[in-house]
């Protein structure tokens, strides 16, 4: 794998559904609350969010390499370990990765500016929050995911839940509301669960590199329990939203994803090797996306 063929791995295109999900939830909230739907604007928001997500993945790899984390991963993990990075393998240069990410950031900003002109300036202001969190997640001087205190996890929760959902809602309705923030919290929480599971793969590497993710700070056992607790919180938010009539009864169809969550919870303490953590991460990813798509569908029924 080299040249252009390695860029999909650098950008981790397979994880695009985790950013599509909160956008669809935001659009569904707009339809449920205000009967507002703008298909052309929704396509632009999806494109802008997708390019921002890909840019963030690329820049994350750049700074994880420059910070020394991915060099350690290449030394410590087996060659067939899940999640290997193309920069550390020498199949993508730092310069190419940075240039690719910069181009994607530029496209995302251009879309945000266009939507700001045609809809309102809150569009680019909301997008700016997502851009800043995505860049400084691993980039200096903030390096949020290296500092501990759950700053990296909070960034992920906001970036894959309330920020894109609120931005989409605003573009659809030209107004702001707490409703898309509330109803997209479970999507952000479950994406954070994906991150916690992912960090299990690199636990020893991160600990040695000084990357103080919440998984490293808490330890594997406590992080595994937190994974389950967060899932319970995500489901509870939707149930309470239905009980208080903030969300329609049809939103309870998120419970169709519950068997997958119970399977994930049952794996707590049973997964020990990087390949097993990799498989659990993909299962958590599938659960997060399924939950969010069911929620979006429930809001428009």
N, C-alpha and C positions, 0 to 999 in steps of 0.2 A: 504494500500500500504506500503510494507516494504521490506527490503533486496534488492535483485537484481531487484525485480520488480519496485523499485523506481528510479533506475539509469536512465532509459530513460527520466524521468521528470527532474532529476538533470542535465542531459546533453542536454536536450531540442532537442531531435533528430528530432522533427517535423520541425525544422528550417534548416535542412541540405541543402535544395535547395538553400538557399541564398549564400552558398559557392560553390555549384556546378555551379551556374550561371556564375560567373566571370571566372571560369576555362574553361567553354565551350566557353565563349566569347574570351578568350585568344587563345584557340585552333582554333576557327573560323577565327580569325585575321591571325594566322599563315598560315592557308590554303588559305585565300584570298590574302595575301601579298606575300607568298613564296611557295605556293602549297606544304606545309610541313605538314605531318600528321604521327604520330607515335602512333598507338593504345595502345601498351603495356606501353609506357611512359605516355600516357594520363590516363590510368587506375591507374598508380602509383601516378600521381599528384592528381587525384581525391581522392584516398585513403589517401594520406598524408594531403591534405587540409581538408578532412572530419574529420580525427582524430585530427587535430589541432583545428578545430572549436569546436568539442565536448570537447576537453581538456579545451579550453578557457571558454566554458559555465560552466564547472564544477568549475574551479578555480575562476570564477566570483562569483559564489554562495558562495564559501568558504570565500572569503574576504568581500563580502557584509554582510555575517553573522558576521564575526569577527569585521568588522567595525561598527556593530550595526544596519545597515540599515534593514536587513531582520527581525531582532527581532522586530523592530518598526512596520514593515509591518504586522507581525503576530498579533501584538496588535491592530493596527489601522484599518485594513481592515477586512471585513466580511470573514468568513471561506470559502465561496464559490466564493470569488473574483478571477478573472483570474490571472494567473501568480504566484500563491503561491509557496513557496520554500520548498523543502523536508528537508533541514537541519534545518530550523527554526521550522518545524513541528515535528522534532525529529525522522523522519523515515530514515534519512541517517546521519551518524556521520560525523563530520568534518574530522576525520582521513580517513574514507573510501572515502569521496569525494576527498580529496587531493591525496590519493593513486591512485584512478581511473584516475584523471586528469594527474598525473605524468606518469602513464603507457601510456596514449594516447599521451602525449607530446613526450615520448621516441620513440614511434612507428613513429610519424611524423618526428622526427629528423633522425631516421634511414633511412626512405625513402628519405629524403632530402640528406643525406650523400651518399646513393647509387646513386642517380641521379647525384650528383656532380662528382662521380668517373667515371660514364659512359658518362656524357654529358659535364660537366664543372662546375667549382667551383662557378660560379654565381648562380647556383641553390640553394645551401645552404645559400649563402649570402642574396638572396632575401627572402628565407624562414625565415632566422634569423630575418629579419625586422618584418615579420608577427608574429613570435613567441614572440618577445619582446613586440610588441603592445598588443597582446592578453593577456599576463601575467600581464603587468603593467597597464592594463586598470583599474583594481580595486586594484591590489596588491601594497603594499608599496615597495620602498619609493615614487614612482611616483604617483600612484593612479590617473591616468589621468582623469577618469570620475568624480572625486570628486573635481577637481581643478577649474572648470569653464573655460571660454575662449574658449569653443568649442573643447577642447583637446580630450575629449572622443568621440565626434561626428567625429572629423577628423580621429581619430584612426579607427573608424568603416568604414568610407568612403574609407580609404586606404586599410584596411584589407579585404574588400568585393568588391573591384574593382581593382585598379591598381596593387596591390602587387600579388594576385593570377593570374591575367591575364598576367602580365609581366613574372612571373615565368613559366607559362604554355607555353607562346610564346617562351621563351628561350629554354625550354626543347624540344619543337617541332623543332625549327630552329637553335639552338645553336648560336643565335645572339641576340642582344638587339636592341630595337626600341622604339620610343615614341608612335608609332601607337597603340599598345595594351593598353598603359596607357591612351591615349586620348579616345579611343572607349569604355573603361571599366569604365570611370568616371561616366556615367549615372547609371551603375549598382551599384557602390558605393554610389552615391547620393541617389538613391531610397532605398537602404538598410538603409541609415541614416534616411530617412523618416520613415521607420519601427521603428527605435529606438525612434524617436521623439514621434511617436504615442504611443509606449509602455510606455514611461516615463510619459505620461498623466495619466496612470493607477496609478502610484506610486507618483504623483506630491506632495501630502501632506506629504507622508512619506519621500521623498527625501528632501523636504524643511526643515522638522524637523530634519532629520539626518545630514544635512549639506552636502548633495551630490549635488554639483553644476553643474548638467547637464544643457545643453543649454535650455531645456524646463523650468527648475526651474528658471534659470537666467532671461530668457525673460518673463516668465509668460505664462499661458495657451493660451491666445488670440494671442499674438505675435508668439508663437511657432506654433500655428495652421496656421497662415499666412505663416510662414517660410516653413512649410510642403508643402504648395501649390507652393510657389516660387521655391523651390528646384525641384519639379516635372516639372515645366515649363523649368527650366534650363536643366534638363536631356533630355527632348524631343528636346530642341533647339540645344543641342550639336550634336545630330544625324542628325537633319535637316541641320545644317551648314556643317557637315562632308560630307553629300551627295552633297550639293550645291557646295562645294569646291573640289569635286571629291576625297576626302580622303576615303570615304566609297561608296560602290556601291548603285545604286538606290534602289535595293531590300531591303536595310537596313530600308527604310521607312515603312516597314511592322510593325515596332514598333508602328505605329499609330493605329494598331488594338487594342492595349491596352488602347488607349485614353479614350474610354467610362468608363472604370474602374477608371481611374484617375479623370475624371470629376465627377464621383459619389463620390469619396473621397473628392474632393474639395467642393462639394455641402454640405458635412457633417460638414464643418467648422463652428464652433459656435453652432452646433445643438447637439453635443455629450457632455454629462455632467457627467455621472455616470461611475464608474470603469468597469462594464460589457459592457457598450457601447463603452468605449475606447478599451476594449479588442477585441470586434468585429471589430472595425475600424483598429486595429493593424493587425489582420489576413487578412483583406481586403487589407491593404497596403502591407503586405507580399506577397499575391497572385499577386498584381499588379507588384511588383518588379521582381518577378520570371518570370511572363509572359512577361514583357518587355524585360528582358535579354535573354530569350529563343528565342523570336522573332528576336532579334538583331543577335544572334548567327546564327540562320537559315538564316537570310538575308545576312549575310556575306559569307556564303558558297554556296549560289545559283548562 
